[in-house]
Amino acid sequence: NPQFNNTSTYVIYAHLLRQIATLVEADHHFLVHWFKKLSQKRFKQLVERLLQFISLRLFPAKPEEFPPITKCSWWIPSASKVLALLNTANNLVHPPLIPYTDFYNSTLDHIDLMEEYHTWQSFGNSHRFSFCQYPFVISIAAKKIIIQRDSEQQMISIARQSLVDKVSRRQRPDMNMLFLNMKVRRTHLVSDSLDELTRKRADLKKKLKVTFVGEAGLDMGGLTKEWFLLLIRQIFHPDYGMFTYHKDSYCHWFSSFKCDNYSEFRLVGILMGLAVYNSITLDIRFPPCCYKKLLSPPIVPSDQNTPVGICSVTTDDLCQIMPELAHGLSELLSYEGNVEEDFYSTFQVFQEEFGIIKSYNLKPGGDKIPVTNQNRKEYVQLYIDFLLNKSIYKQFAAFYYGFHSVCASNALMLLRPEEVEILVCGSPELDMHALQRSTQYDGYAKTDLTIRYFWDVVLGFPLDLQKKLLHFTTGSDRVPVGGMADLNFKISKNETSTNCLPIAHTCFNQLCLPPYKSKKDLKQKLIIGISNSEGFGLE
């Protein structure tokens, strides 16, 4: 009803919402299926109206229009419950009627989120209301704040305990005990990092500081970022054999090769956890399915025999990694001829491992069970489950335990898989105007001709060149959760010949730009520089 857009009708609207919220479960199921059939426009209007209702109850423009908060404390819980029904309906439709981000209520960024989080921690989903019971309305930026504050509190708690232990043993406190201090050699980066993280397992929740052996310099953030960049580049190199890069989907996936020790997969999990914990954006290309598995379950089970990293998977998940294979399996499902006679397949699959072809049965006696029109759905499901769950179980379990050894927090229960990906890798949405507004300068002023040329060129770049520029200068073509301002991007004057190309210090998000005399020269040199940098362009 359009009347409910008017705040004067909110008392009636609130009572209607309470009636819907208190319906029995069977009626809620009926409503969810009805919501699914709404047009996108109508569905979006309902969501926006509910979000506005919550925002205006929290921060009313005219408080006198509403009853005292003590008399209508049920308004927001009722509206949130109805929003939950709409969110459930949206998740049941493929593709969703609206993006999950359309459920975010940015007004919540301005309330005491930690109080909401602690209420939820203390009372769970009982009668005490908290927005954390309905995490789909909390923006990724707000969730990052919750996770960071929770991380900081854990860091402080661990550091304080270390200090108390030292004092109780009458030992002199050392500031280094407050940090996770990593001392590694560049020539033995992976092995040294693995040894350090294994030895200092109890310190993972302390603030990270990195030292490269034989090199002077304090870690003010640059060395930590360089350690992440170098380690990720080395681990994900095809020659290393831990991950397979799929060119069709531009992503990495876990190698199914069997080995005696999966500790390096645990290291990658720890790296991802440390990145989230220390607000570092990683240049990692995992498919969305990886983050779904990482939250299966979101809290590490107390029983170590409980499987982890296992989730329900579909051809859509496989398509994100191996699109050709997913397409072939989809064609098998829709094939109108005789599957058994024409495909001559059994419930057995083959994989190459170190040059040797190995066979695996998808079910007991699978090599003797033909795939038919009747059982092909089961075959496809078992095949996908084998590829994405069973064949890499030990690798992914090590990775899962590594990540959760750092990020063990109930705050993870608030996240969708897509949001974990954004926390780890950043957002793909670029806003170069926002970058221009937040850029700092060293040796230049923003009114200098070279800088004006630079922004004219960059703002006119197509998206692929803008991404290359970001990757060249920061080590990643994605943006932190807080937006471009969180990059602390800097352009420094490079007093060299204008025949030289720009260079980048990726560890400090810094671009060193010679004072080119013309826009044409700057554009030419910049494109050459960002298009031909190898690896991360580390300096």
TORTORMAR-660260 format. One record per residue (C-alpha): residue in three letters; x, z, y. Coordinates in steps of 0.25 Angstrom, whole numbers, always signed. Example, Ala and Ser with C-alpha at 12.3 -4.5 7.8 and 13.67 -1.06 7.14 Angstrom:
REM TORTORMAR-660260
{rec 'Ala'; {+49; +31; -18}}
{rec 'Ser'; {+55; +29; -4}}
***
This chain:
REM TORTORMAR-660260
{rec 'Asn'; {+0; +0; +0}}
{rec 'Pro'; {+6; -4; +13}}
{rec 'Gln'; {+0; +8; +20}}
{rec 'Phe'; {+11; +17; +13}}
{rec 'Asn'; {+21; +11; +21}}
{rec 'Asn'; {+16; +19; +33}}
{rec 'Thr'; {+21; +34; +33}}
{rec 'Ser'; {+7; +39; +37}}
{rec 'Thr'; {+3; +35; +23}}
{rec 'Tyr'; {+14; +42; +16}}
{rec 'Val'; {+6; +54; +12}}
{rec 'Ile'; {-3; +46; +4}}
{rec 'Tyr'; {+8; +37; -1}}
{rec 'Ala'; {+15; +50; -6}}
{rec 'His'; {+3; +55; -14}}
{rec 'Leu'; {+2; +41; -20}}
{rec 'Leu'; {+16; +41; -25}}
{rec 'Arg'; {+14; +55; -30}}
{rec 'Gln'; {+3; +50; -39}}
{rec 'Ile'; {+11; +39; -44}}
{rec 'Ala'; {+23; +48; -47}}
{rec 'Thr'; {+15; +58; -55}}
{rec 'Leu'; {+8; +48; -64}}
{rec 'Val'; {+10; +49; -79}}
{rec 'Glu'; {+22; +41; -85}}
{rec 'Ala'; {+13; +31; -91}}
{rec 'Asp'; {+7; +27; -77}}
{rec 'His'; {+22; +27; -72}}
{rec 'His'; {+25; +17; -83}}
{rec 'Phe'; {+13; +8; -79}}
{rec 'Leu'; {+17; +9; -64}}
{rec 'Val'; {+31; +5; -67}}
{rec 'His'; {+26; -8; -75}}
{rec 'Trp'; {+17; -11; -63}}
{rec 'Phe'; {+28; -9; -53}}
{rec 'Lys'; {+37; -19; -61}}
{rec 'Lys'; {+26; -30; -59}}
{rec 'Leu'; {+26; -29; -44}}
{rec 'Ser'; {+32; -40; -35}}
{rec 'Gln'; {+46; -37; -30}}
{rec 'Lys'; {+40; -36; -16}}
{rec 'Arg'; {+30; -26; -19}}
{rec 'Phe'; {+39; -18; -28}}
{rec 'Lys'; {+50; -17; -17}}
{rec 'Gln'; {+39; -13; -7}}
{rec 'Leu'; {+35; -1; -16}}
{rec 'Val'; {+49; +3; -17}}
{rec 'Glu'; {+52; +2; -2}}
{rec 'Arg'; {+40; +10; +2}}
{rec 'Leu'; {+43; +21; -8}}
{rec 'Leu'; {+58; +22; -3}}
{rec 'Gln'; {+53; +22; +12}}
{rec 'Phe'; {+43; +33; +8}}
{rec 'Ile'; {+54; +42; +3}}
{rec 'Ser'; {+63; +39; +15}}
{rec 'Leu'; {+53; +42; +25}}
{rec 'Arg'; {+49; +55; +18}}
{rec 'Leu'; {+64; +59; +18}}
{rec 'Phe'; {+67; +55; +32}}
{rec 'Pro'; {+53; +53; +39}}
{rec 'Ala'; {+53; +47; +53}}
{rec 'Lys'; {+42; +55; +57}}
{rec 'Pro'; {+42; +68; +48}}
{rec 'Glu'; {+28; +72; +54}}
{rec 'Glu'; {+22; +61; +46}}
{rec 'Phe'; {+24; +67; +33}}
{rec 'Pro'; {+20; +81; +27}}
{rec 'Pro'; {+32; +91; +26}}
{rec 'Ile'; {+42; +88; +16}}
{rec 'Thr'; {+38; +101; +8}}
{rec 'Lys'; {+24; +96; +6}}
{rec 'Cys'; {+28; +82; +2}}
{rec 'Ser'; {+41; +84; -7}}
{rec 'Trp'; {+34; +76; -18}}
{rec 'Trp'; {+34; +63; -9}}
{rec 'Ile'; {+48; +58; -12}}
{rec 'Pro'; {+48; +62; -27}}
{rec 'Ser'; {+35; +54; -29}}
{rec 'Ala'; {+40; +42; -21}}
{rec 'Ser'; {+53; +43; -30}}
{rec 'Lys'; {+45; +43; -43}}
{rec 'Val'; {+37; +31; -39}}
{rec 'Leu'; {+50; +24; -35}}
{rec 'Ala'; {+56; +27; -49}}
{rec 'Leu'; {+44; +20; -55}}
{rec 'Leu'; {+47; +8; -46}}
{rec 'Asn'; {+62; +9; -50}}
{rec 'Thr'; {+58; +9; -65}}
{rec 'Ala'; {+50; -3; -63}}
{rec 'Asn'; {+61; -11; -56}}
{rec 'Asn'; {+71; -7; -67}}
{rec 'Leu'; {+61; -13; -77}}
{rec 'Val'; {+61; -27; -71}}
{rec 'His'; {+72; -37; -73}}
{rec 'Pro'; {+76; -41; -62}}
{rec 'Pro'; {+71; -28; -55}}
{rec 'Leu'; {+61; -31; -44}}
{rec 'Ile'; {+70; -25; -33}}
{rec 'Pro'; {+85; -21; -34}}
{rec 'Tyr'; {+87; -7; -38}}
{rec 'Thr'; {+94; -4; -24}}
{rec 'Asp'; {+80; -6; -17}}
{rec 'Phe'; {+76; +7; -23}}
{rec 'Tyr'; {+87; +14; -15}}
{rec 'Asn'; {+83; +23; -4}}
{rec 'Ser'; {+94; +23; +7}}
{rec 'Thr'; {+87; +35; +14}}
{rec 'Leu'; {+92; +44; +2}}
{rec 'Asp'; {+106; +41; +7}}
{rec 'His'; {+103; +51; +18}}
{rec 'Ile'; {+99; +63; +10}}
{rec 'Asp'; {+107; +73; +3}}
{rec 'Leu'; {+110; +66; -10}}
{rec 'Met'; {+118; +76; -16}}
{rec 'Glu'; {+107; +86; -14}}
{rec 'Glu'; {+98; +76; -22}}
{rec 'Tyr'; {+109; +74; -32}}
{rec 'His'; {+111; +89; -34}}
{rec 'Thr'; {+96; +92; -35}}
{rec 'Trp'; {+95; +81; -46}}
{rec 'Gln'; {+107; +87; -53}}
{rec 'Ser'; {+101; +101; -53}}
{rec 'Phe'; {+86; +97; -56}}
{rec 'Gly'; {+87; +83; -63}}
{rec 'Asn'; {+74; +76; -63}}
{rec 'Ser'; {+66; +88; -63}}
{rec 'His'; {+55; +92; -52}}
{rec 'Arg'; {+66; +93; -41}}
{rec 'Phe'; {+67; +80; -34}}
{rec 'Ser'; {+80; +72; -31}}
{rec 'Phe'; {+82; +58; -27}}
{rec 'Cys'; {+92; +57; -39}}
{rec 'Gln'; {+81; +57; -48}}
{rec 'Tyr'; {+78; +43; -43}}
{rec 'Pro'; {+92; +38; -41}}
{rec 'Phe'; {+87; +23; -39}}
{rec 'Val'; {+83; +27; -25}}
{rec 'Ile'; {+97; +32; -21}}
{rec 'Ser'; {+106; +21; -16}}
{rec 'Ile'; {+120; +18; -22}}
{rec 'Ala'; {+126; +23; -9}}
{rec 'Ala'; {+119; +37; -11}}
{rec 'Lys'; {+122; +38; -26}}
{rec 'Lys'; {+137; +35; -22}}
{rec 'Ile'; {+137; +47; -13}}
{rec 'Ile'; {+130; +56; -24}}
{rec 'Ile'; {+141; +51; -34}}
{rec 'Gln'; {+152; +53; -24}}
{rec 'Arg'; {+148; +67; -19}}
{rec 'Asp'; {+146; +71; -34}}
{rec 'Ser'; {+160; +65; -37}}
{rec 'Glu'; {+166; +73; -25}}
{rec 'Gln'; {+159; +86; -30}}
{rec 'Gln'; {+165; +84; -44}}
{rec 'Met'; {+179; +80; -38}}
{rec 'Ile'; {+179; +93; -29}}
{rec 'Ser'; {+174; +102; -41}}
{rec 'Ile'; {+185; +96; -50}}
{rec 'Ala'; {+196; +98; -39}}
{rec 'Arg'; {+191; +112; -36}}
{rec 'Gln'; {+192; +116; -50}}
{rec 'Ser'; {+206; +110; -51}}
{rec 'Leu'; {+210; +119; -39}}
{rec 'Val'; {+204; +131; -45}}
{rec 'Asp'; {+211; +129; -58}}
{rec 'Lys'; {+224; +128; -51}}
{rec 'Val'; {+222; +140; -42}}
{rec 'Ser'; {+217; +148; -54}}
{rec 'Arg'; {+230; +145; -62}}
{rec 'Arg'; {+238; +149; -49}}
{rec 'Gln'; {+243; +135; -47}}
{rec 'Arg'; {+246; +128; -34}}
{rec 'Pro'; {+234; +118; -31}}
{rec 'Asp'; {+239; +104; -29}}
{rec 'Met'; {+230; +94; -21}}
{rec 'Asn'; {+233; +84; -32}}
{rec 'Met'; {+224; +92; -41}}
{rec 'Leu'; {+212; +88; -33}}
{rec 'Phe'; {+213; +73; -36}}
{rec 'Leu'; {+214; +64; -48}}
{rec 'Asn'; {+228; +59; -46}}
{rec 'Met'; {+232; +46; -53}}
{rec 'Lys'; {+247; +43; -54}}
{rec 'Val'; {+248; +29; -61}}
{rec 'Arg'; {+259; +18; -62}}
{rec 'Arg'; {+255; +4; -58}}
{rec 'Thr'; {+262; -1; -70}}
{rec 'His'; {+254; +7; -79}}
{rec 'Leu'; {+241; +8; -72}}
{rec 'Val'; {+231; +8; -83}}
{rec 'Ser'; {+239; +18; -92}}
{rec 'Asp'; {+243; +27; -81}}
{rec 'Ser'; {+228; +28; -76}}
{rec 'Leu'; {+223; +30; -90}}
{rec 'Asp'; {+233; +42; -92}}
{rec 'Glu'; {+230; +48; -79}}
{rec 'Leu'; {+215; +48; -80}}
{rec 'Thr'; {+216; +53; -94}}
{rec 'Arg'; {+225; +64; -90}}
{rec 'Lys'; {+217; +68; -78}}
{rec 'Arg'; {+203; +67; -84}}
{rec 'Ala'; {+199; +80; -78}}
{rec 'Asp'; {+203; +75; -64}}
{rec 'Leu'; {+194; +62; -64}}
{rec 'Lys'; {+184; +68; -54}}
{rec 'Lys'; {+195; +71; -44}}
{rec 'Lys'; {+198; +62; -32}}
{rec 'Leu'; {+207; +50; -37}}
{rec 'Lys'; {+221; +48; -31}}
{rec 'Val'; {+231; +38; -37}}
{rec 'Thr'; {+246; +37; -36}}
{rec 'Phe'; {+254; +25; -41}}
{rec 'Val'; {+267; +31; -47}}
{rec 'Gly'; {+279; +27; -39}}
{rec 'Glu'; {+271; +24; -26}}
{rec 'Ala'; {+270; +32; -14}}
{rec 'Gly'; {+257; +34; -7}}
{rec 'Leu'; {+245; +43; -6}}
{rec 'Asp'; {+232; +38; -12}}
{rec 'Met'; {+222; +37; +0}}
{rec 'Gly'; {+213; +29; -9}}
{rec 'Gly'; {+221; +16; -9}}
{rec 'Leu'; {+229; +19; -21}}
{rec 'Thr'; {+216; +24; -29}}
{rec 'Lys'; {+209; +11; -26}}
{rec 'Glu'; {+222; +3; -30}}
{rec 'Trp'; {+223; +11; -43}}
{rec 'Phe'; {+208; +7; -46}}
{rec 'Leu'; {+210; -8; -42}}
{rec 'Leu'; {+223; -9; -51}}
{rec 'Leu'; {+218; -2; -63}}
{rec 'Ile'; {+205; -10; -63}}
{rec 'Arg'; {+212; -23; -62}}
{rec 'Gln'; {+221; -20; -73}}
{rec 'Ile'; {+211; -14; -83}}
{rec 'Phe'; {+201; -26; -81}}
{rec 'His'; {+212; -36; -82}}
{rec 'Pro'; {+208; -45; -94}}
{rec 'Asp'; {+222; -43; -101}}
{rec 'Tyr'; {+219; -28; -101}}
{rec 'Gly'; {+207; -31; -111}}
{rec 'Met'; {+198; -20; -108}}
{rec 'Phe'; {+188; -28; -101}}
{rec 'Thr'; {+183; -43; -102}}
{rec 'Tyr'; {+180; -50; -90}}
{rec 'His'; {+168; -60; -91}}
{rec 'Lys'; {+169; -71; -81}}
{rec 'Asp'; {+155; -75; -82}}
{rec 'Ser'; {+150; -62; -77}}
{rec 'Tyr'; {+162; -58; -69}}
{rec 'Cys'; {+163; -44; -75}}
{rec 'His'; {+171; -36; -85}}
{rec 'Trp'; {+166; -30; -98}}
{rec 'Phe'; {+172; -21; -108}}
{rec 'Ser'; {+181; -27; -119}}
{rec 'Ser'; {+176; -24; -133}}
{rec 'Phe'; {+190; -24; -139}}
{rec 'Lys'; {+191; -12; -148}}
{rec 'Cys'; {+203; -3; -145}}
{rec 'Asp'; {+209; +11; -148}}
{rec 'Asn'; {+208; +17; -135}}
{rec 'Tyr'; {+197; +15; -124}}
{rec 'Ser'; {+203; +24; -114}}
{rec 'Glu'; {+205; +13; -104}}
{rec 'Phe'; {+190; +10; -104}}
{rec 'Arg'; {+189; +25; -100}}
{rec 'Leu'; {+199; +22; -89}}
{rec 'Val'; {+190; +11; -83}}
{rec 'Gly'; {+178; +21; -83}}
{rec 'Ile'; {+186; +31; -76}}
{rec 'Leu'; {+191; +21; -66}}
{rec 'Met'; {+176; +17; -63}}
{rec 'Gly'; {+172; +32; -62}}
{rec 'Leu'; {+184; +35; -53}}
{rec 'Ala'; {+180; +24; -44}}
{rec 'Val'; {+166; +29; -43}}
{rec 'Tyr'; {+171; +43; -41}}
{rec 'Asn'; {+181; +39; -30}}
{rec 'Ser'; {+173; +28; -23}}
{rec 'Ile'; {+182; +17; -27}}
{rec 'Thr'; {+175; +3; -29}}
{rec 'Leu'; {+181; -4; -42}}
{rec 'Asp'; {+182; -19; -44}}
{rec 'Ile'; {+176; -19; -58}}
{rec 'Arg'; {+166; -29; -63}}
{rec 'Phe'; {+158; -23; -74}}
{rec 'Pro'; {+144; -28; -77}}
{rec 'Pro'; {+132; -20; -74}}
{rec 'Cys'; {+130; -16; -89}}
{rec 'Cys'; {+143; -8; -88}}
{rec 'Tyr'; {+137; +1; -78}}
{rec 'Lys'; {+124; +3; -86}}
{rec 'Lys'; {+133; +7; -98}}
{rec 'Leu'; {+141; +16; -89}}
{rec 'Leu'; {+128; +24; -86}}
{rec 'Ser'; {+124; +25; -100}}
{rec 'Pro'; {+123; +36; -99}}
{rec 'Pro'; {+126; +40; -85}}
{rec 'Ile'; {+130; +54; -89}}
{rec 'Val'; {+140; +56; -101}}
{rec 'Pro'; {+133; +61; -113}}
{rec 'Ser'; {+138; +75; -118}}
{rec 'Asp'; {+138; +70; -132}}
{rec 'Gln'; {+150; +61; -134}}
{rec 'Asn'; {+144; +54; -145}}
{rec 'Thr'; {+133; +48; -136}}
{rec 'Pro'; {+135; +34; -133}}
{rec 'Val'; {+139; +30; -119}}
{rec 'Gly'; {+139; +17; -112}}
{rec 'Ile'; {+128; +11; -120}}
{rec 'Cys'; {+116; +5; -113}}
{rec 'Ser'; {+105; -5; -116}}
{rec 'Val'; {+110; -19; -113}}
{rec 'Thr'; {+103; -33; -112}}
{rec 'Thr'; {+107; -47; -110}}
{rec 'Asp'; {+107; -45; -95}}
{rec 'Asp'; {+118; -35; -97}}
{rec 'Leu'; {+126; -45; -106}}
{rec 'Cys'; {+124; -56; -96}}
{rec 'Gln'; {+131; -48; -85}}
{rec 'Ile'; {+144; -48; -94}}
{rec 'Met'; {+142; -60; -103}}
{rec 'Pro'; {+132; -70; -97}}
{rec 'Glu'; {+135; -81; -107}}
{rec 'Leu'; {+133; -72; -119}}
{rec 'Ala'; {+120; -66; -113}}
{rec 'His'; {+115; -80; -110}}
{rec 'Gly'; {+117; -84; -125}}
{rec 'Leu'; {+110; -71; -130}}
{rec 'Ser'; {+98; -74; -121}}
{rec 'Glu'; {+97; -88; -126}}
{rec 'Leu'; {+97; -82; -141}}
{rec 'Leu'; {+86; -73; -137}}
{rec 'Ser'; {+78; -85; -131}}
{rec 'Tyr'; {+82; -95; -142}}
{rec 'Glu'; {+69; -102; -148}}
{rec 'Gly'; {+76; -107; -161}}
{rec 'Asn'; {+80; -101; -173}}
{rec 'Val'; {+90; -90; -169}}
{rec 'Glu'; {+95; -87; -183}}
{rec 'Glu'; {+98; -102; -187}}
{rec 'Asp'; {+103; -107; -174}}
{rec 'Phe'; {+112; -96; -169}}
{rec 'Tyr'; {+116; -91; -183}}
{rec 'Ser'; {+120; -77; -177}}
{rec 'Thr'; {+120; -63; -184}}
{rec 'Phe'; {+120; -49; -178}}
{rec 'Gln'; {+136; -50; -177}}
{rec 'Val'; {+144; -53; -165}}
{rec 'Phe'; {+159; -57; -164}}
{rec 'Gln'; {+169; -52; -153}}
{rec 'Glu'; {+184; -56; -151}}
{rec 'Glu'; {+194; -45; -151}}
{rec 'Phe'; {+208; -48; -149}}
{rec 'Gly'; {+207; -62; -154}}
{rec 'Ile'; {+199; -57; -167}}
{rec 'Ile'; {+184; -60; -168}}
{rec 'Lys'; {+176; -47; -173}}
{rec 'Ser'; {+162; -47; -178}}
{rec 'Tyr'; {+152; -35; -175}}
{rec 'Asn'; {+138; -33; -181}}
{rec 'Leu'; {+128; -30; -170}}
{rec 'Lys'; {+120; -22; -181}}
{rec 'Pro'; {+123; -18; -196}}
{rec 'Gly'; {+125; -31; -204}}
{rec 'Gly'; {+124; -39; -192}}
{rec 'Asp'; {+132; -50; -197}}
{rec 'Lys'; {+121; -53; -208}}
{rec 'Ile'; {+109; -52; -198}}
{rec 'Pro'; {+106; -66; -192}}
{rec 'Val'; {+101; -66; -178}}
{rec 'Thr'; {+87; -72; -178}}
{rec 'Asn'; {+75; -74; -168}}
{rec 'Gln'; {+70; -61; -172}}
{rec 'Asn'; {+82; -52; -170}}
{rec 'Arg'; {+89; -60; -159}}
{rec 'Lys'; {+85; -49; -148}}
{rec 'Glu'; {+92; -38; -157}}
{rec 'Tyr'; {+104; -47; -158}}
{rec 'Val'; {+106; -49; -144}}
{rec 'Gln'; {+103; -35; -140}}
{rec 'Leu'; {+113; -30; -151}}
{rec 'Tyr'; {+124; -40; -146}}
{rec 'Ile'; {+123; -36; -131}}
{rec 'Asp'; {+123; -21; -135}}
{rec 'Phe'; {+136; -24; -144}}
{rec 'Leu'; {+143; -32; -132}}
{rec 'Leu'; {+139; -22; -121}}
{rec 'Asn'; {+138; -9; -128}}
{rec 'Lys'; {+144; -8; -143}}
{rec 'Ser'; {+156; -17; -142}}
{rec 'Ile'; {+162; -9; -130}}
{rec 'Tyr'; {+156; +5; -133}}
{rec 'Lys'; {+170; +12; -134}}
{rec 'Gln'; {+175; +4; -122}}
{rec 'Phe'; {+163; +7; -113}}
{rec 'Ala'; {+162; +22; -118}}
{rec 'Ala'; {+176; +25; -113}}
{rec 'Phe'; {+173; +18; -100}}
{rec 'Tyr'; {+160; +26; -99}}
{rec 'Tyr'; {+167; +39; -101}}
{rec 'Gly'; {+178; +36; -92}}
{rec 'Phe'; {+168; +33; -80}}
{rec 'His'; {+160; +45; -83}}
{rec 'Ser'; {+172; +54; -84}}
{rec 'Val'; {+173; +52; -69}}
{rec 'Cys'; {+159; +50; -65}}
{rec 'Ala'; {+152; +60; -73}}
{rec 'Ser'; {+141; +63; -63}}
{rec 'Asn'; {+126; +64; -64}}
{rec 'Ala'; {+126; +55; -52}}
{rec 'Leu'; {+128; +43; -61}}
{rec 'Met'; {+114; +45; -66}}
{rec 'Leu'; {+109; +40; -52}}
{rec 'Leu'; {+116; +27; -54}}
{rec 'Arg'; {+111; +13; -59}}
{rec 'Pro'; {+122; +5; -66}}
{rec 'Glu'; {+122; -5; -54}}
{rec 'Glu'; {+125; +7; -45}}
{rec 'Val'; {+137; +12; -54}}
{rec 'Glu'; {+143; -2; -53}}
{rec 'Ile'; {+142; -2; -37}}
{rec 'Leu'; {+148; +12; -37}}
{rec 'Val'; {+160; +7; -46}}
{rec 'Cys'; {+161; -7; -40}}
{rec 'Gly'; {+154; -7; -27}}
{rec 'Ser'; {+143; -16; -22}}
{rec 'Pro'; {+144; -32; -22}}
{rec 'Glu'; {+136; -32; -9}}
{rec 'Leu'; {+145; -36; +2}}
{rec 'Asp'; {+142; -34; +17}}
{rec 'Met'; {+154; -40; +24}}
{rec 'His'; {+148; -36; +38}}
{rec 'Ala'; {+148; -22; +34}}
{rec 'Leu'; {+163; -23; +30}}
{rec 'Gln'; {+166; -29; +43}}
{rec 'Arg'; {+159; -17; +50}}
{rec 'Ser'; {+167; -7; +42}}
{rec 'Thr'; {+181; -14; +42}}
{rec 'Gln'; {+193; -6; +48}}
{rec 'Tyr'; {+204; -13; +55}}
{rec 'Asp'; {+219; -11; +55}}
{rec 'Gly'; {+227; -19; +65}}
{rec 'Tyr'; {+215; -27; +69}}
{rec 'Ala'; {+202; -24; +77}}
{rec 'Lys'; {+189; -29; +73}}
{rec 'Thr'; {+188; -38; +85}}
{rec 'Asp'; {+202; -45; +82}}
{rec 'Leu'; {+200; -60; +80}}
{rec 'Thr'; {+206; -59; +66}}
{rec 'Ile'; {+196; -49; +62}}
{rec 'Arg'; {+185; -57; +68}}
{rec 'Tyr'; {+189; -69; +60}}
{rec 'Phe'; {+190; -61; +47}}
{rec 'Trp'; {+176; -56; +48}}
{rec 'Asp'; {+171; -70; +52}}
{rec 'Val'; {+177; -76; +40}}
{rec 'Val'; {+173; -64; +30}}
{rec 'Leu'; {+159; -64; +34}}
{rec 'Gly'; {+158; -79; +32}}
{rec 'Phe'; {+164; -78; +18}}
{rec 'Pro'; {+155; -81; +6}}
{rec 'Leu'; {+152; -68; -3}}
{rec 'Asp'; {+163; -72; -13}}
{rec 'Leu'; {+174; -72; -2}}
{rec 'Gln'; {+169; -59; +4}}
{rec 'Lys'; {+170; -53; -10}}
{rec 'Lys'; {+184; -58; -11}}
{rec 'Leu'; {+188; -52; +2}}
{rec 'Leu'; {+182; -39; -2}}
{rec 'His'; {+189; -40; -16}}
{rec 'Phe'; {+203; -44; -9}}
{rec 'Thr'; {+202; -32; +1}}
{rec 'Thr'; {+196; -21; -8}}
{rec 'Gly'; {+198; -24; -22}}
{rec 'Ser'; {+183; -26; -25}}
{rec 'Asp'; {+173; -36; -20}}
{rec 'Arg'; {+162; -25; -20}}
{rec 'Val'; {+158; -15; -9}}
{rec 'Pro'; {+158; +1; -11}}
{rec 'Val'; {+144; +7; -12}}
{rec 'Gly'; {+146; +12; +3}}
{rec 'Gly'; {+147; -2; +8}}
{rec 'Met'; {+158; -10; +15}}
{rec 'Ala'; {+161; +2; +24}}
{rec 'Asp'; {+166; +10; +11}}
{rec 'Leu'; {+177; -1; +9}}
{rec 'Asn'; {+185; +4; +22}}
{rec 'Phe'; {+189; -11; +23}}
{rec 'Lys'; {+201; -13; +33}}
{rec 'Ile'; {+207; -25; +39}}
{rec 'Ser'; {+222; -23; +43}}
{rec 'Lys'; {+230; -33; +51}}
{rec 'Asn'; {+241; -39; +43}}
{rec 'Glu'; {+253; -43; +53}}
{rec 'Thr'; {+258; -54; +44}}
{rec 'Ser'; {+258; -69; +46}}
{rec 'Thr'; {+244; -75; +47}}
{rec 'Asn'; {+248; -85; +36}}
{rec 'Cys'; {+247; -73; +26}}
{rec 'Leu'; {+234; -70; +18}}
{rec 'Pro'; {+227; -57; +20}}
{rec 'Ile'; {+230; -45; +11}}
{rec 'Ala'; {+222; -34; +6}}
{rec 'His'; {+225; -19; +2}}
{rec 'Thr'; {+214; -17; -7}}
{rec 'Cys'; {+216; -3; -10}}
{rec 'Phe'; {+213; +0; +5}}
{rec 'Asn'; {+202; -11; +7}}
{rec 'Gln'; {+212; -17; +17}}
{rec 'Leu'; {+213; -32; +22}}
{rec 'Cys'; {+226; -35; +29}}
{rec 'Leu'; {+223; -47; +38}}
{rec 'Pro'; {+234; -55; +46}}
{rec 'Pro'; {+229; -59; +60}}
{rec 'Tyr'; {+224; -73; +57}}
{rec 'Lys'; {+223; -82; +69}}
{rec 'Ser'; {+211; -90; +65}}
{rec 'Lys'; {+198; -88; +57}}
{rec 'Lys'; {+201; -100; +48}}
{rec 'Asp'; {+215; -94; +44}}
{rec 'Leu'; {+209; -81; +41}}
{rec 'Lys'; {+198; -86; +33}}
{rec 'Gln'; {+208; -95; +25}}
{rec 'Lys'; {+218; -84; +22}}
{rec 'Leu'; {+208; -74; +19}}
{rec 'Ile'; {+201; -83; +9}}
{rec 'Ile'; {+214; -86; +2}}
{rec 'Gly'; {+218; -71; +2}}
{rec 'Ile'; {+205; -66; -4}}
{rec 'Ser'; {+203; -77; -14}}
{rec 'Asn'; {+217; -77; -20}}
{rec 'Ser'; {+220; -62; -21}}
{rec 'Glu'; {+223; -58; -36}}
{rec 'Gly'; {+217; -46; -42}}
{rec 'Phe'; {+213; -36; -32}}
{rec 'Gly'; {+222; -41; -21}}
{rec 'Leu'; {+229; -27; -21}}
{rec 'Glu'; {+239; -24; -11}}
***
